[in-house]
């Protein structure tokens, strides 16, 4: 008999969790599973959801709940309960920390707790430090209360799992499953052309690419600082957009780096830029896993990543597949860029190791790991 799987996500954006969910939905055997997706709200990439997936958009019913919970999760409980009751799934997979708690709570109220699988995709203690004291207390309490209600919690890296146990007391039924990557799709998309002048050959300089949301977490300010200390024949392209766009533009101008750094905004296919770069850099202060780093190594590009919590050290096999530098350290980052640009032998060796390493993160393997859990709880 075909089983129903309900996936829950805040909204479909270009982030790692959302990319993984889309890959997950595209790789599930639809002859065995009927797929449903509940979104808290509409997003810019809803069109990428597989045609065979039944999509529901939550409606915020309670303004009083919203006012009582500034960080938001309680306002989804009523509509989540309604969606779960209507769909009556055999298993529920939830992506997104606060929404995870709402899903657990809703399922508990309906007697569905033994069917819930939560995916923790961020390093919670690092994320929480960015919030006010009141928000930190609320978020910590909410996670401690709601995560144990689920049948299984899946961390996307060992560091994320350790963080949940050490800082939130979540250890029961805790498992680790890495993100998977549709390597063939990424490599195919990377073949699209790029018109930007810094990617045209022949050229007398090296081009660095970095990608992501322009927020503090991603550490782009640190990379811009590093650019004042690297060789003058190195240019940087930042692919992404976000709340720090104006601040980063101003910083580039203040440092007189306009001729060496460009922020080109969001692009639906960042792989075409990454594949044509001489070097990919991920300067994040923290991650859950760092899917963009996995995408870069799949394209055979030399990479440098901050050794932040969590993911990069695992992906790069302790430095066998790329260079790791201390997070937040622009001097070390600049030195690593200079060293890798001038040493083609090391660069080539790391790229070859990385290209092979990407195969270990097959999306089909990851999907099967999740479906095994679904079979256990369904």
C-alpha positions in Angstrom: 0.0 0.0 0.0 1.3 3.5 -0.9 2.4 5.5 2.1 1.8 9.2 2.6 4.8 11.4 3.6 4.2 14.9 4.7 7.1 17.4 4.5 6.9 20.7 6.3 9.1 23.8 5.5 8.9 27.5 6.3 9.2 28.5 2.6 11.1 27.5 -0.5 14.1 29.8 -0.9 17.7 29.2 -2.2 19.1 28.0 1.1 20.7 24.7 1.8 17.7 23.1 3.6 15.4 24.1 0.8 17.7 22.9 -1.9 18.0 19.5 -0.1 14.2 19.3 0.2 13.7 19.9 -3.5 16.3 17.2 -4.3 14.6 14.9 -1.8 11.2 15.3 -3.3 12.6 14.8 -6.8 14.3 11.5 -5.8 11.6 9.7 -3.8 10.0 6.7 -5.6 6.5 8.0 -6.3 5.2 4.5 -7.0 5.7 3.8 -3.3 5.2 7.1 -1.6 2.6 9.9 -2.0 4.3 13.2 -1.2 2.7 16.2 0.5 4.4 19.5 1.3 3.1 22.1 3.8 4.7 25.5 3.5 4.3 28.2 6.2 4.2 30.7 3.4 4.9 31.0 -0.3 8.5 31.5 -1.5 10.4 32.5 -4.6 11.2 28.9 -5.6 7.8 27.2 -5.3 8.0 26.5 -9.1 10.8 24.0 -8.4 8.6 21.7 -6.4 7.9 18.5 -8.3 4.5 18.5 -10.1 3.3 15.3 -8.3 3.7 16.8 -4.8 0.5 18.0 -3.1 1.2 21.5 -1.8 -0.6 23.2 1.1 0.0 26.8 2.3 -0.6 27.5 6.0 -2.9 30.2 7.1 -2.1 32.2 10.3 -5.3 32.0 12.2 -4.5 33.5 15.6 -3.2 37.1 15.9 -3.2 36.8 19.7 -0.8 33.8 19.5 1.4 35.9 17.2 1.5 38.7 19.7 2.2 36.4 22.6 5.1 34.7 20.7 7.2 37.4 18.9 9.5 34.7 17.4 6.4 33.1 15.8 6.1 29.4 16.1 2.9 29.1 18.0 0.9 30.9 15.4 1.3 27.9 13.1 0.0 25.3 15.5 -3.7 25.5 14.6 -3.2 25.5 10.9 -0.6 22.7 11.1 -3.0 20.6 13.2 -5.7 21.1 10.5 -3.3 20.1 7.6 -2.0 17.0 9.5 -5.5 15.9 10.3 -6.7 16.3 6.7 -3.7 14.6 5.1 -3.4 11.9 7.8 0.2 11.0 6.8 2.1 7.9 7.7 5.1 10.0 8.4 6.0 13.7 8.8 9.4 15.2 8.0 9.9 18.7 9.2 12.7 21.2 8.2 13.4 24.3 10.2 14.1 24.8 13.9 11.2 26.8 15.2 8.7 25.3 12.8 10.0 21.9 13.8 8.8 22.6 17.3 5.4 23.7 16.0 5.1 20.4 14.0 6.0 18.4 17.1 3.5 20.2 19.2 0.7 19.9 16.6 1.4 16.2 16.1 1.4 15.6 19.8 -2.0 17.3 20.2 -3.4 15.0 17.4 -1.7 11.8 18.7 0.7 11.7 15.8 4.0 12.1 17.7 5.3 8.7 16.8 5.2 9.6 13.1 7.4 12.8 13.3 10.9 13.1 12.0 12.6 16.5 12.7 15.6 17.6 10.7 17.9 20.0 12.5 19.8 22.0 9.8 21.6 24.7 11.8 24.1 24.9 14.7 21.5 26.1 17.2 23.8 27.6 19.9 25.6 29.7 17.2 22.3 30.9 15.8 20.8 31.8 19.1 23.7 34.1 20.0 22.4 36.6 17.4 19.1 37.1 19.2 18.0 39.2 22.2 18.1 37.6 25.7 14.3 37.2 25.7 14.4 35.5 22.3 17.3 33.2 23.4 15.4 32.1 26.4 12.2 31.5 24.5 14.0 29.6 21.6 16.0 27.4 24.0 12.9 26.6 26.1 10.8 25.9 23.0 13.4 23.5 21.5 13.9 21.7 24.9 10.1 21.3 25.2 9.1 20.3 21.7 12.0 18.3 20.2 11.6 15.3 22.6 8.0 15.0 21.5 9.1 13.7 18.0 9.9 10.1 17.3 13.3 11.0 15.7 15.5 14.0 15.4 18.0 14.0 12.6 21.1 16.3 12.8 22.8 17.0 9.4 26.3 16.8 10.9 28.0 15.4 14.0 28.6 18.9 15.4 25.0 19.8 15.1 24.1 16.5 16.9 26.7 17.3 19.7 25.3 20.9 20.0 21.7 19.6 20.5 22.9 17.2 23.2 25.3 19.4 25.1 23.3 22.7 24.9 19.7 21.6 24.7 19.6 18.2 26.3 18.3 16.4 23.2 19.8 13.0 22.9 17.0 10.5 22.7 16.4 9.0 19.2 19.0 11.5 17.8 20.6 10.4 14.5 23.0 12.0 12.1 22.4 12.0 8.3 24.4 14.3 6.0 22.8 16.3 3.3 22.8 14.7 -0.1 23.6 16.3 -3.4 22.3 15.7 -6.9 25.9 15.7 -8.3 24.9 15.1 -11.9 22.4 17.9 -11.9 24.9 20.4 -10.4 27.5 19.5 -12.9 25.1 19.8 -15.8 23.9 23.2 -14.7 27.5 24.4 -14.3 28.0 24.1 -18.1 25.8 27.2 -18.7 27.8 30.2 -20.0 28.8 33.3 -18.0 29.0 36.7 -19.6 30.8 38.5 -16.8 34.1 39.9 -18.0 36.1 38.4 -15.1 35.4 34.9 -16.3 36.5 35.4 -19.9 39.7 33.7 -21.0 42.5 34.3 -21.6 43.0 36.5 -18.5 45.9 37.7 -16.4 44.3 37.4 -13.0 42.6 34.9 -10.7 38.9 35.0 -9.9 37.5 33.9 -6.6 33.8 33.1 -6.2 31.7 33.0 -3.0 28.0 32.4 -2.7 25.2 32.8 -0.2 22.8 35.1 1.6 24.4 38.4 2.5 24.0 38.0 6.3 26.4 38.1 9.1 26.6 34.4 9.4 28.2 34.0 6.0 31.2 36.1 6.9 31.5 38.0 3.7 32.8 41.1 5.5 35.8 39.0 6.6 36.5 37.9 3.1 36.3 41.5 1.9 38.8 42.5 4.6 41.1 39.6 3.4 41.0 41.0 -0.1 43.0 44.0 1.1 45.9 41.6 1.9 45.9 39.2 -1.1 47.8 39.6 -4.4 46.6 42.5 -6.5 45.9 40.2 -9.5 43.0 38.5 -7.6 39.4 39.5 -8.1 36.3 38.4 -6.1 32.7 37.8 -7.3 30.0 37.5 -4.6 26.9 35.7 -5.8 24.0 36.5 -3.5 21.7 39.0 -1.9 20.4 39.9 1.5 20.1 42.3 4.4 23.9 43.2 4.4 24.0 44.2 0.7 24.2 48.0 1.3 26.7 47.6 4.2 29.0 45.3 2.1 28.8 47.7 -0.9 29.8 50.6 1.3 32.7 48.5 2.8 34.0 47.7 -0.7 33.9 51.4 -1.5 35.6 52.5 1.7 38.4 50.0 1.1 38.7 51.2 -2.6 38.1 47.7 -3.8 35.5 48.5 -6.5 37.8 47.3 -9.3 38.5 44.0 -7.6 35.2 43.0 -5.9 31.7 42.8 -7.4 28.5 41.7 -5.8 26.4 40.5 -8.7 23.2 39.6 -6.7 21.2 36.4 -6.6 21.5 34.0 -9.5 19.3 30.9 -9.9 22.3 29.0 -11.2 25.4 29.9 -9.1 27.1 26.7 -10.3 28.1 28.3 -13.7 30.1 30.9 -11.8 31.6 28.4 -9.3 32.8 26.0 -12.1 34.6 28.8 -13.9 36.3 30.2 -10.9 40.0 29.7 -10.0 39.0 29.4 -6.3 35.9 29.1 -4.2 35.9 30.5 -0.7 33.3 29.9 2.1 34.1 32.3 5.0 31.1 31.4 7.2 31.1 32.0 10.9 28.8 29.1 11.4 26.8 26.6 9.3 24.7 23.6 9.8 26.5 21.7 7.1 27.5 24.1 4.3 25.8 22.6 1.2 27.4 25.2 -1.1 30.8 23.9 -0.1 29.7 20.4 -1.2 28.5 21.9 -4.5 31.8 23.6 -5.1 33.9 20.4 -4.5 31.5 18.5 -6.8 32.6 20.9 -9.5 36.3 20.3 -9.0 37.1 23.8 -7.9 39.9 24.4 -5.3 38.2 25.5 -2.1 39.0 27.3 1.1 36.5 27.2 4.0 36.4 28.5 7.5 36.7 25.7 10.1 33.4 26.8 11.6 30.7 24.8 13.3 29.7 22.8 11.5 30.2 20.8 8.4 33.3 22.1 6.5 35.8 19.9 8.4 33.7 16.8 7.6 33.1 17.7 4.0 36.8 18.5 3.4 38.0 15.4 5.3 40.2 17.4 7.8 41.8 19.4 5.0 42.4 16.5 2.5 40.0 18.1 0.0 40.4 21.8 0.7 42.0 24.3 3.0 40.5 25.1 6.4 41.2 28.4 8.1 40.0 29.8 11.5 36.6 31.5 11.3 36.6 35.2 11.5 40.4 35.5 10.8 40.9 37.7 7.7 44.7 37.4 7.9 44.7 33.6 7.8 42.2 33.6 5.0 44.3 36.0 3.0 47.4 33.9 3.5 45.5 30.8 2.4 44.2 32.5 -0.7 47.7 33.6 -1.7 49.3 30.2 -1.0 46.7 28.3 -3.0 46.7 30.7 -6.0 50.5 30.5 -6.3 50.8 26.7 -5.7 49.1 25.0 -8.7 50.4 21.5 -7.6 48.6 21.7 -4.2 45.6 23.3 -5.8 45.2 20.5 -8.3 45.7 17.8 -5.7 43.0 19.2 -3.5 40.6 19.6 -6.4 41.0 16.0 -7.5 40.5 14.7 -3.9 37.4 17.0 -3.6 35.9 15.9 -6.8 36.0 12.3 -5.7 34.8 13.2 -2.2 31.6 14.7 -3.6 30.5 11.2 -4.7 30.2 10.2 -1.0 27.2 12.5 -0.6 24.9 10.9 -3.2 21.4 12.2 -3.0 20.0 8.7 -3.6 22.0 7.4 -0.6 20.7 10.1 1.6 17.1 9.7 0.4 17.3 6.0 1.2 18.6 6.7 4.7 15.6 9.0 5.3 13.1 6.5 3.8 14.5 3.8 6.1 13.5 6.0 9.0 10.1 6.6 7.5 9.6 2.9 7.2 10.5 2.5 10.9 8.0 5.1 12.1 5.2 4.7 9.5 
